[in-house]
Amino acid sequence: MTAAEHLARSVLFEGLPQDQIQELAAISREQKYSRGQTLFSEGGRANGFHVLISGRIKVFKLSLDGKEQILHIFGPGEVFGEVPVFAGGRYPAHAEALEAVVTLFIPRDAFVALVRQEPFLALNMLGILSRRLRIFTHLIEDLSLKEVPGRLAAYLLYLSDRNDRSASFELDITKGQLASLLGTIPETLSRILARMSQQDLILVEGKKITIQNREALGSLAAGEKLIT
């Protein structure tokens, strides 16, 4: 696929007229990263943003003692690093490739100049930023108000919904990364997965998860406690 085709399929630019897509393609450049490579670091100057073509990346923060908190994991078609672009500020978190990654990098200065000519681009940007704000609002709510079993239940339902409400799906990250995303440790996550399996809420087969009782999982995600 061409750069224009990738951009047309991205969540930020889908629906734009073809001439605007071509203008975006003209200012973008392909970049490749290997697994574990840093795309940008917290505090670094935000000189542009990325449209993910292939692979997955994690955006995370580090505490003073080096503990990692994953904020989000992005897959193909998604856009990341765009929040500070308009403000001309600095990246608020780190981004690292979880596997081999290809992105289209769109430089800030060229993009801002294009937005001045094409205001519809700004409306699309506001839409995705609003959706991203809702995601982080739910993350903060989960981390502060829900216990770990509720966070895990909500995430498993999210994965099911992302896979057309399929009862069976595969975890697309390691259990260590999932623990970080949920604000816990791998040992605690393993215990909760085992307890959910024992209570026939889910079936765990390696990385494959099968939801056996969606209603009970939904109650758990809503705040009901897991039976001990």
N, C-alpha and C positions, 0 to 999 in steps of 0.2 A: 504494500500500500504506500501511496505517496504521503508526504507530510500533510498536504491539504486534506486527504481522506482521513487520516488519523485525527486531525483537528476537528473535522466535521462530525466525528463520532464521539468526541469528548463531551463530558457533562457540562462544560462551561460554554462551548461554542456550538453545540448542536442547534440546528434551526437557523443559523446565520445564513444570509445570502452567499452564494458561491463566490462573488467578487470579494466580499469581506474575508472569507476563508482563505482565498488566494493571497490577499494582503497579509494576513497573519502568517501564512506559510512562508512568505518572502522574508519575514523578519526573524523566523525561528531557525534554530540550528540543532541538529541531532547530537546527542551526547550519550556515551556509553559508560557504564560503571560495573565493576565486578562486585561479587558478594563481599559484604563488609566494608565497602568503600563509602566514605562520607560525601554526601551531596552538598550539604551546607551545615554550618555549626551555629549554635545559639550565640547571638551577639554579632555574628558576621553581617556585613552590609548586604541588604536585600537588593541585589542588582538585577533580579529577574525571578521568574517562576517556571515551573515544569509541568508539562503534560506527559503523563506516564504512558508509554507505548507498550512496553512489555516488562514483566517481572513485578516485584513487589518491594515497597520501601516502608520503613517504619519512621514515624516522627515521634520523638521522645524528649524528655527532659531528664537531667541528672540532679540529684540532691547534693548537698555539700559533702555527704559521706560517700558519694559515688553510686547511690542506688538509682536504678533506671526506672522511670515511669513512662510506659508507652502511651501516647496520646491517641494515635490512630495508625492504622495500617492501610496503605493505598495500593490499589491494583490498576490494571490497564484501563485507560480512558479517564482516570481521575486526574485532578489538578491539585498541586500542592506548592506551598511556598508563596502563594499569591497574597496572603493577608497584608504583609507590610509593604507590598509593592507600591500602592498608591500613596501611602504615607511617606515613602522614601526612608523608612526606618531600618531596623535590623531584624534578622530572623529571630523569632521568639523561642525556637527549639532546634534540636538537631534532627537531621534526616540521614538515614543510612540504608544502603541497599541490602535487602534480605537474600537476594540472589542476583544473577546477572540482570542488569536493568538497562533499558533504552528509553530515553526521554526526548521530548522536543523542548528545548530551553528557549524562553521568550524574554529577551532583555527588557528591563523596565523602561528605559528611556524611549525606545522604539515603540513599545506598547502604549505608553501614555500618549505619545504623539498621535498614534493611530486612533485611540479612544477619543481624542479631541475632534477628529474628523468623523468618527462613527459612534455617536452617542449610544446606539443600541448595544454596543459591546459593554458599556458600563451597566446597563440594565441587567444583562446576563450575569455580570460579575456580582451585582447586588443579590441576585437570586441564589447563586451558589454560596455566597458568604452567609446568607441567612440560613441555608440548610446546614452549613458547617457549624454555625453558632448553636443551632438546636442540638446537633450531635454532641458538642462539648458541654452544653447545658445538662444533657442527660448523663454524660460521663461524670460530671461534678456531682450530680444528684446521686448517682449510683455509688460513687466512692465515699460520699459523706453520709448518706442516709441508709443504704442497704448493706446487709451483711454479705460476705463473699458468696454464699450459695445463691442469693438473689441476683447478684451481679452475673454469676456464671449462667444461671437460668435465662436471664435477659439476653446474654450474648449468644447462647445456643439458639434461642428463638429468632434472634436477628440473623444468624447464619442460615437458618431454615427459610426465613422469609426471602433472604437474598438468593436462595436457590429455589424460588417459586414454591415456597412452603413445602418443600420435600422433607419427608420424615428422616431421610438418610442423607448425610453429607460428610465431607472430610474437613478436618481442621486444617486451615491453610497456613498455620504458624505452629511453631513448636510449643509444647506445654510450658516451657520456661517463659517464652514470649507471651503466651496467654496469661500466665500468672502475673507478669509485669503489667499487662494491659488491664487486668482486674484489680491491681493493687494488692497482690498477695504474694506468697512464695510457692514454689513448685510442690513442696511437700503438702501444704494445706490444700492446694488444688487437687492433687492426686487423691487425698482422703475424701474430698467432697465428691469427686467423680465416682469413686468407689461406693460411697454412700448412696448416691443417686442411682447407681446401677443396682445395688441391693434392694432398693425400694421400687425397682422397675419403672423409674422415670425415664431412663435412657439405657441404651446398650452401647458399650464402648468396645470397639475392636480395632486396636492400634490407633490410627488417626481417624478412623471412621466412627461417626456418632449416629445413632438411630434414636429418634425421639419416640418413646413408647407411650407416654402419657402427657400429651400437650397441655391439657387442662391443668394438671397438677403443676407442670413446669411454669405455666402462666401465673398460677397462684403464688408460686415461690418467687417469681420475678416481681410480683406486685407487693411483696413484703411478708408473705407467710413464711414461717420458719420451717426449716428442714427437720424432719423427725430424726432424733438421735437414738 
